[in-house]
Amino acid sequence: MKFAAIDIGSNAARMQISSVLQHKESISFKKVEYVRFPLRLGLEVFNESKISTEKEEQILKLLHAYKLLMELHEVDDYLMMATSAMREAKNGEQIVKKVKEELGLDLQIISGDEESDVVNKGLLRVLDDKNYLHIDVGGGSTEVTLFSQKKALFSKSFEIGSVRLLEKAVSDKTWKEMQNWVEKNIRDAVPKLTAVGIGGNINKILELSKRKTKSLTIKDIEEVLDTLGKYSLEELINEWELNPDRADIITPASNVYLSVMKWAKIKEIIVPGLGLKDGIMEILAEKHRLGNTTYHELEIGEW
């Protein structure tokens, strides 16, 4: 059996196709196809509140390509979700309707809280009973969730994201709102709190840090950002080989992780390499009643 998870984000659109591997009463997912395309919907939406005709055509072409790949791989089921940019676009629902009419594909626009819930479904499979603060920085929003003994105690979505910051579309009021919420609900709520970072930017920071473990300290992140800050955008793309749509947002995105960690007085962040796709796979497994899910054979791409 094969599943496809499609995430239409504010910075990029991604599709992962995975084979479902059976292990007696549990299953795991093995990646067989991964495609990432820099749609950058947020660049338009966070300024104009809508998606242009040209960008709409790109979406339809890309989803047609995704559909063909799913057919070639003989995918048994899929879920396609759109996040911050699509839910803020005035014509988001019109595009959803057009995707259904022209391609026969179902696209769901999910809220910030729903996005957090989906990501958490995948994340819960790798967390133990300790206390964790899940920080998910996307292109248009940041979701923050406090976990204790694998249960979500507090969760909130904020309109702060890497593309939104790039476009200077985040007010001081929104920053202050997130700071106040973290300090009130998170900082002293539970002892010995560790952060868990989700998102392509924190994954790239971990890679650039050359750490052999999947964790970073505040100092590690600041050292990487200090190094990157010495290079121009062109140098980051050509010498550091960062994707153009990663090179211009990695610093603002990383500053969100740093800010939340400092407000919560957290010194370390674990980077498991999971994302929305893993929660989608979990939902599909539940739908097909495939038993308990494990991730020991999951291949992580730059999600």
SELUMLUM-143408 format. One line per field, with one value per residue (C-alpha): x, y, z; residue number from 1; residue in one letter. Coordinates in pm, 1 decimal. Layout:
<recs>
X	[X,...]
Y	[Y,...]
Z	[Z,...]
nr	[NUM,...]
rest	[a,...]
</recs>
This chain:
<recs>
X	[0.0,117.1,7.6,72.7,94.9,69.8,137.2,63.5,252.8,313.7,671.1,674.3,450.3,563.8,450.6,582.6,477.7,556.6,518.7,348.5,563.6,399.3,571.7,330.3,101.0,283.1,364.3,625.0,654.3,936.6,974.5,967.2,911.5,958.3,894.7,930.7,842.1,885.3,534.5,587.4,216.0,280.2,469.7,141.7,-113.4,49.6,56.7,-239.7,-466.7,-520.4,-349.4,-283.5,-403.7,-42.8,17.6,-314.3,-200.8,121.8,-77.3,-288.7,15.6,197.9,-98.3,-146.1,217.6,154.0,-153.7,47.1,315.2,50.4,-91.9,253.6,326.7,-23.2,-97.4,-384.6,-487.0,-379.0,-448.9,-372.8,-371.3,-311.4,-204.5,-158.9,-137.8,-429.9,-651.9,-586.3,-629.9,-966.2,-982.9,-854.2,-1187.0,-1232.6,-900.3,-1001.0,-1314.9,-1113.2,-867.6,-1163.8,-1331.0,-1021.2,-810.5,-1057.6,-840.8,-959.4,-769.7,-840.9,-762.5,-689.4,-683.3,-377.7,-516.6,-591.8,-240.7,-98.4,-321.0,-207.3,162.6,120.8,-19.6,316.6,519.3,352.7,495.8,851.4,802.2,844.0,666.6,890.7,795.5,833.4,752.7,673.5,765.0,657.1,766.5,612.8,603.6,292.8,237.4,400.4,230.6,340.8,225.6,320.9,335.5,357.9,332.2,235.4,-62.7,-106.4,-163.5,-160.3,-150.3,-176.7,-115.5,35.9,50.5,429.7,615.6,930.2,769.3,547.1,859.8,1041.9,755.5,757.5,397.7,430.6,340.7,509.3,170.6,171.6,525.5,423.7,115.5,326.3,579.8,308.7,139.3,463.3,565.1,219.0,132.9,465.6,766.8,680.7,410.3,625.4,984.6,1275.7,1126.7,1291.2,1193.7,1111.6,1161.4,961.6,1018.7,1263.4,1463.2,1549.7,1632.2,1877.2,2028.9,2093.4,2258.2,2476.8,2579.7,2734.5,2609.4,2613.0,2304.7,1955.7,1959.7,2077.8,2150.0,2070.8,2444.9,2456.8,2177.2,2329.1,2670.2,2519.6,2321.6,2631.1,2822.3,2542.8,2515.1,2864.5,2754.1,2533.7,2217.1,2397.2,2684.6,2443.4,2286.6,2604.0,2865.4,2650.9,2416.9,2101.8,1783.0,1690.0,1363.7,1559.0,1845.6,1626.6,1411.0,1641.8,1750.3,1404.2,1263.8,1547.7,1493.1,1140.6,1274.8,1531.9,1272.9,1030.3,1311.1,1440.3,1092.5,1032.4,1385.0,1470.2,1834.7,1802.4,1586.4,1545.9,1508.1,1343.1,1292.7,917.2,645.7,290.9,345.6,398.9,71.1,-102.6,44.7,-82.8,-433.5,-430.1,-312.3,-595.9,-842.5,-732.5,-703.5,-345.6,-241.9,21.5,268.8,644.8,897.4,1224.1,1243.6,1114.2,1345.8,1346.9,1385.0,1408.3,1047.2]
Y	[0.0,354.8,690.9,1046.4,1350.5,1691.6,2016.0,2348.8,2587.1,2961.9,2918.5,2586.7,2302.2,1949.1,1598.3,1280.2,933.4,654.4,279.4,134.4,-136.4,-394.2,-508.5,-750.7,-513.3,-193.3,-15.0,229.8,452.6,439.2,737.1,649.9,996.6,1353.2,1669.3,2025.5,2333.1,2696.4,2832.1,3115.8,3192.8,3406.0,3671.0,3766.0,3682.3,3861.9,4181.5,4158.2,3917.5,3708.3,3467.5,3603.9,3442.1,3356.1,3189.2,3005.4,2859.2,2745.0,2571.4,2384.9,2279.6,2160.7,1964.0,1808.8,1691.4,1556.9,1373.0,1209.8,1099.2,949.1,759.6,634.5,516.2,364.2,550.6,397.9,712.8,1073.0,1382.8,1733.9,2023.6,2396.9,2616.6,2985.2,3156.7,2969.0,3020.7,3396.9,3435.5,3585.9,3348.7,3041.0,2858.7,2941.2,2774.4,2470.1,2443.0,2480.4,2208.3,1974.5,2065.2,2054.1,1784.7,1584.7,1634.5,1722.0,2009.2,2101.8,2444.8,2389.3,2633.7,2703.1,2484.9,2203.7,2233.6,2195.0,1892.8,1718.7,1778.0,1658.7,1325.2,1243.8,1403.2,1205.3,885.7,994.8,1178.6,1011.0,1106.0,1405.9,1773.1,1927.2,2254.6,2191.7,2491.0,2472.2,2774.3,2781.2,3042.2,3214.2,3097.6,2950.9,2685.1,2637.3,2337.8,2227.4,1848.8,1660.9,1282.4,1279.8,1507.6,1858.2,2098.0,2428.9,2510.7,2828.5,2943.5,3286.4,3479.4,3488.5,3300.3,3317.4,3457.8,3691.0,3824.0,3857.9,4073.8,4277.0,4173.8,4095.9,4371.9,4440.1,4368.9,4012.5,3953.1,4080.9,3861.0,3551.0,3654.4,3717.7,3385.8,3186.9,3359.4,3318.2,2962.4,2790.7,2926.3,2801.0,2546.6,2233.5,2155.9,2058.6,2168.0,2077.7,2229.0,2026.1,2209.9,2138.2,2303.6,2312.3,2602.4,2439.6,2120.2,2319.4,2490.1,2145.5,2033.8,2344.4,2309.1,1969.8,1835.0,1455.3,1449.4,1569.3,1856.4,2215.8,2461.2,2831.5,2887.9,2643.0,2826.6,3169.0,3053.8,2926.1,3248.8,3456.7,3266.8,3298.5,3670.9,3725.0,3626.8,3793.0,3627.9,3544.8,3383.2,3177.9,3043.8,2980.5,2900.4,2751.7,2588.0,2698.9,2703.3,3066.3,3028.3,2899.5,3147.7,3455.0,3317.8,3098.2,3383.3,3530.7,3180.6,3084.0,3400.6,3280.5,2955.5,3152.3,3399.5,3131.8,2933.3,3238.6,3344.1,2991.7,2972.5,2663.6,2592.5,2295.2,2208.0,1858.7,1842.3,1510.0,1604.1,1548.6,1770.8,1798.8,1502.6,1265.4,1366.4,1320.9,971.8,897.4,1012.1,792.6,494.7,552.2,578.9,241.0,92.7,-17.7,-52.2,127.3,340.3,352.1,573.3,382.7,337.3,678.1,862.4,1232.1,1483.7,1863.3,1921.1]
Z	[0.0,-77.8,63.5,-56.2,170.7,3.2,190.0,18.1,244.6,238.2,114.1,-71.6,-181.1,-107.9,-187.8,-34.6,-144.1,100.0,101.5,405.9,565.0,790.3,1111.8,1277.7,1472.2,1375.2,1050.8,925.1,619.2,365.2,133.9,-236.1,-386.4,-261.8,-462.4,-332.5,-535.8,-417.9,-485.5,-232.7,-203.9,102.0,-97.7,-265.7,0.5,293.4,85.8,-152.1,40.6,-271.9,-508.9,-859.3,-1180.6,-1270.7,-935.5,-959.9,-1292.2,-1125.2,-851.8,-1106.6,-1310.9,-1000.8,-868.0,-1211.6,-1191.4,-840.8,-968.3,-1248.3,-1000.7,-772.6,-1069.6,-1173.4,-818.4,-793.5,-471.9,-273.9,-87.6,-35.6,167.4,44.7,289.7,247.6,536.2,623.5,281.8,130.2,434.1,424.6,49.5,-46.8,-343.0,-158.8,-164.4,-533.7,-608.2,-401.9,-616.0,-937.5,-829.0,-779.1,-1108.9,-1331.0,-1162.9,-955.6,-647.1,-297.3,-136.6,225.2,368.8,738.5,1028.7,1243.4,1521.9,1277.0,1135.2,1484.4,1552.0,1231.6,1298.2,1657.0,1537.4,1383.7,1660.0,1939.6,1795.3,1876.8,2207.4,2545.8,2870.1,2944.9,2903.0,2556.5,2385.6,2020.1,1798.8,1433.9,1227.7,882.5,610.9,742.3,1097.8,1406.2,1615.6,1976.7,2185.7,2536.0,2584.4,2912.8,2930.2,2560.6,2621.5,2484.3,2774.1,2584.8,2214.6,2009.2,1653.1,1579.7,1251.6,1258.3,985.2,775.8,457.9,658.9,834.8,503.0,378.2,702.8,760.2,1132.7,1377.4,1709.7,1867.8,1729.8,1857.3,2199.3,2198.3,2141.7,2404.5,2664.1,2586.5,2616.7,2941.2,3094.2,2983.8,2918.7,3105.1,3454.9,3369.7,3394.7,3504.6,3278.2,2949.4,2616.0,2280.9,1970.6,1641.9,1326.9,988.3,699.2,841.8,1174.6,984.7,770.6,1076.9,1227.0,902.2,883.8,1248.8,1163.8,1496.3,1513.7,1736.7,1644.0,1891.7,1906.9,2185.3,2163.0,2120.1,1825.2,1645.7,1710.8,1583.2,1256.4,1209.6,1285.2,1016.0,759.4,835.4,696.1,345.0,87.2,-43.0,-366.8,-173.7,37.8,-280.0,-479.8,-215.1,61.2,-192.0,-14.3,-219.4,-305.1,-113.1,187.7,178.2,230.3,513.4,721.6,949.0,1024.7,1079.6,1312.7,1513.7,1588.9,1738.7,1939.4,2066.4,2185.7,2350.0,2535.0,2648.6,2779.2,2930.2,2723.7,2634.7,2396.5,2097.2,1948.0,1569.0,1472.7,1106.2,1115.5,972.8,844.5,613.7,905.9,1064.5,729.3,698.7,1048.7,954.9,644.7,851.2,1098.6,812.1,675.3,1026.3,975.1,1338.0,1545.0,1354.5,1404.0,1229.2,1258.0,880.8,782.9,546.4,616.5,335.7,362.0,456.6]
nr	[1,2,3,4,5,6,7,8,9,10,11,12,13,14,15,16,17,18,19,20,21,22,23,24,25,26,27,28,29,30,31,32,33,34,35,36,37,38,39,40,41,42,43,44,45,46,47,48,49,50,51,52,53,54,55,56,57,58,59,60,61,62,63,64,65,66,67,68,69,70,71,72,73,74,75,76,77,78,79,80,81,82,83,84,85,86,87,88,89,90,91,92,93,94,95,96,97,98,99,100,101,102,103,104,105,106,107,108,109,110,111,112,113,114,115,116,117,118,119,120,121,122,123,124,125,126,127,128,129,130,131,132,133,134,135,136,137,138,139,140,141,142,143,144,145,146,147,148,149,150,151,152,153,154,155,156,157,158,159,160,161,162,163,164,165,166,167,168,169,170,171,172,173,174,175,176,177,178,179,180,181,182,183,184,185,186,187,188,189,190,191,192,193,194,195,196,197,198,199,200,201,202,203,204,205,206,207,208,209,210,211,212,213,214,215,216,217,218,219,220,221,222,223,224,225,226,227,228,229,230,231,232,233,234,235,236,237,238,239,240,241,242,243,244,245,246,247,248,249,250,251,252,253,254,255,256,257,258,259,260,261,262,263,264,265,266,267,268,269,270,271,272,273,274,275,276,277,278,279,280,281,282,283,284,285,286,287,288,289,290,291,292,293,294,295,296,297,298,299,300,301,302,303]
rest	[m,k,f,a,a,i,d,i,g,s,n,a,a,r,m,q,i,s,s,v,l,q,h,k,e,s,i,s,f,k,k,v,e,y,v,r,f,p,l,r,l,g,l,e,v,f,n,e,s,k,i,s,t,e,k,e,e,q,i,l,k,l,l,h,a,y,k,l,l,m,e,l,h,e,v,d,d,y,l,m,m,a,t,s,a,m,r,e,a,k,n,g,e,q,i,v,k,k,v,k,e,e,l,g,l,d,l,q,i,i,s,g,d,e,e,s,d,v,v,n,k,g,l,l,r,v,l,d,d,k,n,y,l,h,i,d,v,g,g,g,s,t,e,v,t,l,f,s,q,k,k,a,l,f,s,k,s,f,e,i,g,s,v,r,l,l,e,k,a,v,s,d,k,t,w,k,e,m,q,n,w,v,e,k,n,i,r,d,a,v,p,k,l,t,a,v,g,i,g,g,n,i,n,k,i,l,e,l,s,k,r,k,t,k,s,l,t,i,k,d,i,e,e,v,l,d,t,l,g,k,y,s,l,e,e,l,i,n,e,w,e,l,n,p,d,r,a,d,i,i,t,p,a,s,n,v,y,l,s,v,m,k,w,a,k,i,k,e,i,i,v,p,g,l,g,l,k,d,g,i,m,e,i,l,a,e,k,h,r,l,g,n,t,t,y,h,e,l,e,i,g,e,w]
</recs>
